[in-house]
Amino acid sequence: MTKIWGIDISTWQRGYPYAKAKKEGVKFAILRAGFSETKDNMFETHYKNAKAQGWGVGAYWYTYAKTVSQANREAKAFIKAIKGKKFEYPIYLDIEDKSIRKAGRTTLNNIVKEFNKVINGAGYYFGVYSNVDWYRNVISGSTLNKSYDWWIASWTSTKPSGVNAGLWQFGGSSNAIRSPRVAGVVTDQNYAYKDYPAIMKNKGLNGYGKTPVKPKNKYTGIFPTLPKRGYFFKGDKGQQVKYLQMFLNWALDTKLVVDGILGDKTFLAIKQFQNKVNITIDGLFGKVSLAKAKSFAK
């Protein structure tokens, strides 16, 4: 695939000349959705205008998390900020702030994993942004890169070696390849090396619902009755859980043990079904999931 030129912008690019940037050849924009637990105050404006240009759009969240629990809260704030929108490019964790550098490699690795768990679990394509120093010396970049897509920052004339990066941020205030200005404004610039829009649409991620494929045979089983709390959750037991497992086996063409115990495998299967029918992926099989199950079975 031929590399594609794009930009990344945030609150610091208020009043950005989107139309002029498009005329210069910009094809996509990665937008800062927020930082810590705060939404970027230009995110909505940038999103609206980037979409108006016909650009592919991605989002990133600048983390200040020093613990996994802080990372969980930040990731949930990220999901809240982008909910209801469609993104053709990945949803990135930006991990680079000097204030968290001393948290230690193990903790920082776990922060990356926690962001992935929340973001990927909500149906988004997760990626990591870092500079080369952080990739090689602060986190276990080469190991994490085996599991997660990467957006690497290196303001040099050639893409850094040894990193499997779908996006390369090659310049900002300094630029060894082209002018640091886009439409007259100093702008961070990137090359994309993957057809991300096709990936998102084909996989039904980032707000792009994929039409769920139903099994060929019609479902003739009994649907479970929800418990009084209104949803099934891990640890639940009994005949109704068996009915739920039977349905999941049919819907996903899987082979859960029908033992009436909602353990880790059944919990994961619930999330897989929720992803399949494009509803919130939380592992709680409640009214919405049951309604979707009955509709899916028709």
Buried (B, 14 or more C-beta within 10 A) or exposed (E): EEBBBBBBBBBEBEEBBBEEBBEBEBBBBBBBBBBBBEBBEBBBBBBEBBBEBEBBBBBBBBBBBBBBEBBBBBBBBBBEBBEEBBBBBBBBBBBBBEEBBEBEEEBBBBBBBBBBBBBBBBBBBBBBBBBBEBBBEBBBBEEBBEEBBBBBBBBBEEBBEEBEBBBBBBBBEEBEBEEBEBBEBBBBBBBBBBBBBEBBBEEBBBBBEBEBEBEEEEBEEEBBEBBEEEBBBEEBEBEBBBBBBBBBBBBBEBEBEBEBBBBEBBBBBBBBBBBBBBBBBBBBBBEBBBEBBEEBBE
